[in-house]
Each structure stands twice: as C-alpha cells, then as structure tokens.
Amino acid sequence: MARKQPPSAAGGGSGKPGDDLSKELQKLDAKVDDELADIDLTDPDLHKAATKIQASFRGHKVRKEGTPKDGEHGEEMAAGQ
C-alpha cells in the first residue's frame, strides 16, 4: 500500500519546492554575510564577551566531566577534603 503525498510534495504545486528553498537560503546567506561584515572585531567589549562565553563553556565542560556517575567518586571527594 503506497503512501499518499500532499500535492506540494508530489509536484502538484506551482514551481519546484527546492527552487524556492534555495532562493530563500541565498537571501538568508546574503543577510547573514551583511550582518557579520558590520561587526567591529577590534572592539574591546567584543573580546570581553567572547572571553566570558569561553570561560562559561569551559566551566560547564569541567563540571560535566567532574560529575560522579556512581557513589564511589562522591565518597572519595568528601573524604579528601
């Protein structure tokens, strides 16, 4: 038993859906490129923000790696302090 496809997926719509999608993607790419070109990479606030993001992510990674998965590690950590 074959599945029924909606008219747009079966080619019943006007034009190809892939063409519309690729045009929209090109417009979005152009918009993103314009926005990225406007960023001043020498701005000190940008560097401060990047440093905070990196520190936050590194802390997240360390906390994730350091989380004990079973009771053994938790007891060792408490006894070591």
C-alpha positions as CSV (number, residue, x, y, z in Angstrom):
1,M,0.0,0.0,0.0
2,A,1.6,3.3,-1.1
3,R,1.5,6.4,1.0
4,K,-0.4,9.4,-0.3
5,Q,1.8,12.5,-0.6
6,P,0.4,16.1,-0.2
7,P,0.1,17.9,-3.5
8,S,3.1,20.2,-2.8
9,A,5.4,17.2,-2.2
10,A,4.0,15.3,-5.2
11,G,4.8,18.1,-7.6
12,G,1.3,19.4,-7.9
13,G,2.3,22.9,-6.7
14,S,3.5,25.8,-8.8
15,G,7.2,25.6,-9.4
16,K,9.7,23.3,-7.6
17,P,9.8,23.5,-3.8
18,G,13.6,23.0,-4.0
19,D,14.0,26.2,-6.1
20,D,12.0,28.3,-3.6
21,L,14.0,26.9,-0.8
22,S,17.3,27.5,-2.4
23,K,16.3,31.1,-3.2
24,E,15.3,31.7,0.4
25,L,18.6,30.2,1.6
26,Q,20.6,32.5,-0.7
27,K,18.7,35.5,0.7
28,L,19.4,34.4,4.3
29,D,23.1,33.8,3.5
30,A,23.4,37.3,2.0
31,K,21.7,38.8,5.1
32,V,24.0,37.0,7.5
33,D,27.0,38.0,5.5
34,D,26.0,41.6,5.7
35,E,25.4,41.4,9.4
36,L,28.8,39.7,10.0
37,A,30.6,42.4,7.9
38,D,29.3,45.1,10.3
39,I,30.9,43.6,13.4
40,D,34.0,45.5,14.6
41,L,36.5,42.8,15.6
42,T,38.7,45.3,17.3
43,D,36.0,46.3,19.9
44,P,37.2,45.6,23.4
45,D,33.7,44.8,24.6
46,L,33.6,42.0,21.9
47,H,36.7,40.5,23.4
48,K,35.3,40.7,26.9
49,A,32.1,39.0,25.8
50,A,34.0,36.3,24.0
51,T,36.2,35.6,27.0
52,K,33.1,35.3,29.3
53,I,31.5,32.9,26.9
54,Q,34.6,30.8,26.6
55,A,35.1,30.7,30.4
56,S,31.5,29.8,30.9
57,F,31.7,26.9,28.4
58,R,35.0,25.6,29.9
59,G,33.5,25.7,33.4
60,H,30.5,23.8,32.0
61,K,32.8,21.2,30.5
62,V,34.8,20.7,33.7
63,R,31.6,20.4,35.8
64,K,30.2,17.9,33.4
65,E,33.4,15.8,33.4
66,G,33.8,16.1,37.2
67,T,30.2,14.9,38.0
68,P,30.4,11.4,39.6
69,K,28.2,8.9,37.9
70,D,28.1,6.5,40.9
71,G,28.5,6.8,44.6
72,E,32.2,5.8,44.7
73,H,33.6,9.1,43.4
74,G,31.4,11.2,45.7
75,E,32.8,9.5,48.8
76,E,36.4,9.9,47.7
77,M,35.8,13.6,47.1
78,A,34.2,14.1,50.6
79,A,37.0,12.1,52.3
80,G,39.7,14.0,50.5
81,Q,38.5,17.4,51.8
